[in-house]
Amino acid sequence: MFPFAKERDYFPILQEQVMLSSCSQSALSRQVEEAIHSYVDTLRYTGMDWMRWMAEVEEAKTQFAKLINAEPEEIAVLSCVSECASSIASAFDFAGKRNQIVTTEMDFPSVGHVWLAQEKKGAQVKFIPSQESVIPLAYYDQFVNEQTLITSIPHVSYYNGFKQDLTKIAEIVHQKGSYLFVDAYQSAGSVAIDVKAMDVDFLATGMQKYMLGIPGIAFLYVKKEVAEKLEPAVTGWFGRTNPFAFDIRCLDYAAGARRFETGTPPMINGYAANAALRLLHEVGVERIEAYLSDLSETAVMYAGERGLTVVSPVEKSQKASNTAIYIPQASKAEALLKERNVIVSARNDVIRIAPHYYNTKAEVKTAIDALAEVAAHLQEA
Ligand SMILES: Cc1ncc(COP(=O)(O)O)c(C=O)c1O
C-alpha cells in the first residue's frame, strides 16, 4: 500500500513526469507555488510590507528549529550552505596550536573549498578518504586529534547517499576536543535529525533538495553554548543586537545564532520555506525516512536485476534515499532520460535516483528500466 496518496496530489508535475531528483531539486507542490505568489502579491498590492516579510522569515526559523529539535534562537537564516560554512569558518582563529580542519572526501566540494580557503589564515586541512563507498567510523578516531579545531562531515553523501552515524561521530570528535560541523543538505527532510540527541555543534542545510522548497535560503544551527563564544567576520546588520539601531561604529553581536546572519534575508524563499516545512511537519520526517528506506532497498535490488552497477552502500542502515548508479556518460544519460519524462540527477560518473515520499515503487522501477535502456544505447554508440 502506498502511504502518501493524499500528499502525492499536492505535486502536479507527478501527473506528467517521473520525478526522482530530490537530491538536487524536489517537486514543486501547490502549497509552495501559492506561497511564492503570496510574496509577489505583497509587492503588487501593498508595495512594501517589511513586518510581514520578517515575520515569514522568523516563522521559517521556528519551523526549521522544530524539525531538528533545536530552539529558534539557535538558528540563523543565510542564503546557501556554502555561506553557512564560510560564516562559521570566519569565526575561528587558526593561529594557535589547534589549527586543523578535518573534513572528508565525501563532503560536497563547495564545503571543502571553504575549509581550504582557511589555509590563508593558517589552517591545516586534512581530508578523510572513503573506502568502498563509505567512511569507516574508525577513520574519525585516526584522523581527528588534539590539533583538530573543526571536523566537517556530510550527514549523507551527495554522491552515493552514504549515511553517517552522527551520534557516534560527535562522541569521537568531542573526545578529541574538536567541534563538529554537519552538512545536512542531503539528509534534512528525508532523514530524522535531532541535534540535541546527536550532539552536533553546527548544522547547515538549504531548502532545495529533500526539504521540498527552492534554493536561495539556508538554515544554520549553532549550539547555544557555542554561539556565544564566536564572533564571525562574515557579518552584516542582521547580525547586530538591534539591526535597526543604524550605528555604524558599533559592531556588537546578537545573542544566539542570529549573530551569524548578514544582510536582508531571502524573503520570497522564506515564504516558500514555510509552505514546504508545513508539508514535512504534516507527515513527519520519521515516516518519510521509513518509507524511503523501503524505496531505497527496491532501487538497489532492481538496479542489480537490470544489470546496472550500484555504487551506493548496500547496508540499509548506511544508506539514505539516493541510489547512485555507475554510468560513464552520466550527463548524457540524464538528458536522454529527460526526453522520456524521467527526471534524475547526474554527478560525475553516476545517475542518482533520489525519490521522496510522493514517489511510488513503480516510478523507481520505471526510471531504472529507462536507465538500463539508455545505458545500453550509450554503450553501443
Ligand atoms: C551535501 C551538499 N552540500 C552543499 C551543497 C551546496 O549547497 P549551496 O549551493 O547551498 O552552497 C550541495 C548541493 O548540491 C550538497 O548536495
The ligand as a Tripos MOL2 file, in Angstrom:
@<TRIPOS>MOLECULE
LIG
   16    16     1     0     0
SMALL
NO_CHARGES

@<TRIPOS>ATOM
      1 C1         25.5990   17.9750    0.5370 C.3       1 LIG1
      2 C2         25.6070   19.2970   -0.1540 C.ar      1 LIG1
      3 N1         26.1670   20.3450    0.4440 N.ar      1 LIG1
      4 C3         26.2130   21.5530   -0.1370 C.ar      1 LIG1
      5 C4         25.6920   21.7620   -1.3830 C.ar      1 LIG1
      6 C5         25.7910   23.1210   -1.9850 C.3       1 LIG1
      7 O1         24.9430   23.9600   -1.2890 O.3       1 LIG1
      8 P1         24.8300   25.5030   -1.6040 P.3       1 LIG1
      9 O2         24.7570   25.6590   -3.0790 O.co2     1 LIG1
     10 O3         23.5720   25.8890   -0.8730 O.co2     1 LIG1
     11 O4         26.0280   26.1610   -1.0350 O.co2     1 LIG1
     12 C6         25.0760   20.7020   -2.0590 C.ar      1 LIG1
     13 C7         24.4900   20.9070   -3.3910 C.2       1 LIG1
     14 O5         24.2150   20.0180   -4.1330 O.2       1 LIG1
     15 C8         25.0450   19.4380   -1.4210 C.ar      1 LIG1
     16 O6         24.4850   18.3750   -2.0170 O.3       1 LIG1
@<TRIPOS>BOND
     1     1     2 1
     2     2     3 ar
     3     2    15 ar
     4     3     4 ar
     5     4     5 ar
     6     5     6 1
     7     5    12 ar
     8     6     7 1
     9     7     8 1
    10     8     9 2
    11     8    10 1
    12     8    11 1
    13    12    13 1
    14    12    15 ar
    15    13    14 2
    16    15    16 1
@<TRIPOS>SUBSTRUCTURE
     1 LIG1         1 GROUP 0 **** ****
